[in-house]
């Protein structure tokens, strides 16, 4: 049996467990929110696709907000995200989130230093309020090496089926690698909390990353009867952030 066969078999089993999890979550009226953050080409789209593939369309929403309108730009920063938070029985996944203000915006000059600082100060307070309201939050940082990012970005431009993935930001992802690293480090240090901790996923190997991400979500969100049937994620692929990870090689630099 090939590695692809092993992957397909395990993915199908995990997706079936996700369906069982959602059935239980709908019945219990649970509210779950998963935030996917990471560098360009880190695999957010692919992971979300595999997670949601067999879930209820009515109870599952994958949110990828466009650039704010002129009106939204004058609102309280978190305001346009609040309307997308889950209600009872809903499973919401943000493909990038309010953490745009911790990464893309400061690196690209789309916000001021004061706005960036205010976000880093306010995000933990906002998330604590959301958690206390009954929403379970999982924050995932998808980490990728500089070499693998370059390979994937190049592959996008050569594949017509990936044309919709190409973004103007791709062109500067490598050139601003160090600036993105600095922004990531500051974000992780200042917004990793007991209420909403950061979970790091190493994504150079896409299939391993997808399987281990789903394992983590199931063990974190599913009832014990379902969670105990799922293997623990590989700690070399998925781990909770700690400050030491910034310097011990677990996070790409």
C-alpha positions as CSV (number, residue, x, y, z in Angstrom):
1,X,0.0,0.0,0.0
2,X,1.4,3.4,-1.0
3,X,1.8,6.5,1.3
4,X,-0.9,8.1,-0.7
5,X,-3.3,5.2,0.1
6,X,-2.3,5.6,3.8
7,X,-3.0,9.3,3.7
8,X,-6.4,8.9,2.0
9,X,-7.5,6.2,4.4
10,X,-6.5,8.2,7.5
11,X,-8.0,11.4,6.1
12,X,-11.3,9.7,5.5
13,X,-11.4,8.3,9.0
14,X,-10.6,11.8,10.5
15,X,-13.3,13.4,8.3
16,X,-15.8,10.8,9.5
17,X,-14.8,11.8,13.1
18,X,-15.3,15.4,12.2
19,X,-18.8,14.6,11.1
20,X,-19.5,12.8,14.4
21,X,-18.1,15.8,16.2
22,X,-20.4,18.2,14.4
23,X,-23.5,16.1,15.0
24,X,-22.7,16.2,18.7
25,X,-21.9,19.9,18.6
26,X,-25.1,20.8,16.9
27,X,-27.1,18.8,19.4
28,X,-25.4,20.5,22.3
29,X,-25.5,24.0,20.8
30,X,-21.8,24.4,21.0
31,X,-20.1,27.4,19.3
32,X,-16.6,26.7,17.8
33,X,-14.2,29.1,16.1
34,X,-10.9,28.1,14.4
35,X,-8.5,30.8,13.3
36,X,-6.1,29.9,10.6
37,X,-3.1,32.2,10.4
38,X,0.3,31.8,8.7
39,X,2.6,33.0,6.0
40,X,1.5,33.0,2.4
41,X,1.5,29.5,0.9
42,X,1.5,27.8,4.3
43,X,-1.5,25.7,3.5
44,X,-4.5,27.4,5.1
45,X,-6.8,26.9,2.1
46,X,-5.9,23.2,1.7
47,X,-6.4,22.4,5.4
48,X,-9.7,24.2,5.6
49,X,-10.9,22.4,2.5
50,X,-10.2,19.0,4.0
51,X,-11.8,19.9,7.3
52,X,-15.1,21.3,5.9
53,X,-15.4,18.9,2.9
54,X,-18.1,16.7,4.5
55,X,-19.5,19.0,7.1
56,X,-23.0,20.6,7.2
57,X,-23.2,23.5,4.8
58,X,-25.8,25.1,7.1
59,X,-23.7,24.8,10.3
60,X,-20.2,25.4,8.9
61,X,-18.8,28.7,7.6
62,X,-15.3,29.4,6.2
63,X,-14.7,33.1,6.4
64,X,-12.1,35.0,4.3
65,X,-12.9,38.7,4.4
66,X,-11.8,41.0,1.7
67,X,-10.1,44.4,2.2
68,X,-12.3,46.6,4.5
69,X,-14.6,49.1,2.8
70,X,-14.1,52.8,3.5
71,X,-16.9,52.6,6.0
72,X,-15.5,49.5,7.8
73,X,-12.1,51.2,8.0
74,X,-13.7,53.8,10.3
75,X,-15.3,51.2,12.6
76,X,-13.9,49.6,15.8
77,X,-11.3,47.3,14.4
78,X,-13.0,44.1,15.6
79,X,-16.5,45.1,14.5
80,X,-16.6,43.5,11.0
81,X,-15.4,40.2,12.5
82,X,-17.9,40.1,15.3
83,X,-20.8,39.5,12.9
84,X,-19.2,36.3,11.8
85,X,-18.7,34.7,15.2
86,X,-20.6,31.4,15.6
87,X,-24.0,31.0,17.0
88,X,-25.2,27.8,18.8
89,X,-24.4,24.7,16.8
90,X,-22.1,26.5,14.3
91,X,-18.5,25.8,13.4
92,X,-16.7,28.8,11.9
93,X,-13.2,28.9,10.4
94,X,-11.4,32.1,9.7
95,X,-9.0,32.0,6.8
96,X,-7.0,34.9,8.2
97,X,-8.8,36.9,10.8
98,X,-8.4,40.0,12.9
99,X,-4.7,39.0,13.1
100,X,-4.2,40.7,9.7
101,X,-3.4,43.7,12.0
102,X,-0.6,41.7,13.6
103,X,1.1,40.6,10.3
104,X,0.2,41.8,6.9
105,X,-1.0,45.3,7.9
106,X,2.1,46.4,9.8
107,X,4.5,44.8,7.4
108,X,2.9,46.3,4.4
109,X,2.2,49.7,5.9
110,X,-1.6,49.2,5.9
111,X,-1.9,50.4,9.5
112,X,0.0,52.8,11.7
113,X,2.4,51.7,14.5
114,X,-0.1,53.0,17.0
115,X,-2.9,50.9,15.5
116,X,-0.6,47.9,15.5
117,X,0.2,48.4,19.2
118,X,-3.4,49.0,20.1
119,X,-4.3,45.7,18.4
120,X,-1.7,43.7,20.3
121,X,-3.0,45.3,23.5
122,X,-6.6,44.7,22.8
123,X,-6.8,41.3,21.1
124,X,-6.3,39.2,24.3
125,X,-9.0,41.2,26.0
126,X,-11.4,40.8,23.0
127,X,-10.7,37.1,22.8
128,X,-11.2,36.6,26.5
129,X,-14.7,38.2,26.2
130,X,-15.5,35.9,23.2
131,X,-14.4,32.8,25.2
132,X,-16.4,33.9,28.3
133,X,-19.5,34.3,26.0
134,X,-19.3,30.5,25.3
135,X,-17.3,30.4,22.1
136,X,-14.4,27.9,22.0
137,X,-11.5,29.4,20.1
138,X,-8.6,27.5,18.5
139,X,-5.8,29.7,17.1
140,X,-3.5,27.9,14.6
141,X,-0.3,29.4,13.3
142,X,0.8,27.5,10.2
143,X,4.6,27.8,9.9
144,X,6.5,27.2,6.7
145,X,10.2,27.4,5.8
146,X,11.5,30.1,3.5
147,X,12.6,27.6,0.9
148,X,9.3,25.7,0.8
149,X,7.3,29.0,0.6
150,X,9.5,30.0,-2.4
151,X,8.8,26.7,-4.1
152,X,5.0,26.8,-3.6
153,X,4.8,30.5,-4.7
154,X,6.7,29.6,-7.9
155,X,4.4,26.6,-8.5
156,X,1.3,28.8,-8.2
157,X,2.4,31.0,-11.1
158,X,2.9,28.0,-13.4
159,X,-0.4,26.2,-12.6
160,X,-3.5,27.7,-14.3
161,X,-5.7,25.9,-11.7
162,X,-4.1,27.9,-8.9
163,X,-4.4,31.3,-10.7
164,X,-7.0,32.4,-8.1
165,X,-4.5,31.8,-5.3
166,X,-2.0,34.3,-6.7
167,X,-2.0,37.5,-4.8
168,X,-0.1,40.8,-5.1
169,X,1.2,40.1,-1.7
170,X,3.0,36.9,-3.0
171,X,5.5,39.1,-4.7
172,X,6.8,40.5,-1.5
173,X,6.4,37.5,0.8
174,X,10.0,36.5,0.3
175,X,11.5,40.0,0.1
176,X,9.9,40.8,3.5
177,X,10.5,37.5,5.1
178,X,12.4,39.0,8.0
179,X,9.8,41.7,8.7
180,X,7.1,39.0,8.7
181,X,9.2,36.9,11.1
182,X,9.5,39.9,13.5
183,X,5.8,40.6,13.3
184,X,5.0,36.9,13.9
185,X,7.2,36.7,16.9
186,X,5.7,39.8,18.5
187,X,2.2,38.5,17.8
188,X,2.8,35.1,19.3
189,X,4.5,36.5,22.4
190,X,1.8,39.1,23.1
191,X,-1.4,37.3,22.2
192,X,-0.8,33.8,23.4
193,X,-3.0,33.5,26.5
194,X,-4.6,30.9,28.7
195,X,-8.0,31.8,27.2
196,X,-6.9,31.6,23.6
197,X,-3.4,30.0,23.2
198,X,-1.6,29.7,19.9
199,X,-1.1,26.3,18.4
200,X,1.8,26.0,15.9
201,X,1.6,23.7,12.9
202,X,4.7,23.0,10.9
203,X,3.5,22.7,7.3
204,X,6.5,22.0,5.0
205,X,4.9,18.5,4.5
206,X,1.3,19.4,3.6
207,X,-0.3,16.0,4.1
208,X,1.3,15.5,7.6
209,X,0.2,19.0,8.5
210,X,-3.4,18.4,7.4
211,X,-3.8,15.1,9.3
212,X,-2.2,16.4,12.4
213,X,-4.3,19.6,12.3
214,X,-7.5,17.6,12.2
215,X,-6.3,15.3,15.0
216,X,-5.6,18.4,17.1
217,X,-9.0,19.9,16.4
218,X,-10.8,16.7,17.3
219,X,-9.0,16.2,20.5
220,X,-9.5,19.8,21.5
221,X,-13.1,20.2,20.5
222,X,-14.9,16.8,20.2
223,X,-16.6,15.0,23.1
224,X,-14.3,12.6,24.9
225,X,-16.0,9.5,23.4
226,X,-14.9,10.8,19.9
227,X,-11.6,12.4,20.9
228,X,-10.3,9.3,22.5
229,X,-10.6,7.4,19.2
230,X,-8.2,9.9,17.5
231,X,-4.4,9.6,17.7
232,X,-2.6,12.4,19.4
233,X,-1.0,14.8,16.9
234,X,2.7,14.4,16.3
235,X,4.4,16.9,18.6
236,X,7.0,17.5,16.0
237,X,4.3,18.8,13.7
238,X,1.8,20.4,16.1
239,X,2.6,22.0,19.5
240,X,1.4,24.8,21.8
241,X,3.4,27.9,21.4
242,X,6.0,28.7,24.1
243,X,8.6,31.5,24.1
244,X,11.4,29.0,23.7
245,X,10.1,28.0,20.3
246,X,11.2,31.3,19.0
247,X,14.9,30.4,19.4
248,X,15.1,26.6,19.6
249,X,14.4,25.8,16.0
250,X,10.8,24.8,16.2
251,X,9.7,28.0,14.4
252,X,11.2,29.0,11.1
253,X,13.4,32.1,10.9
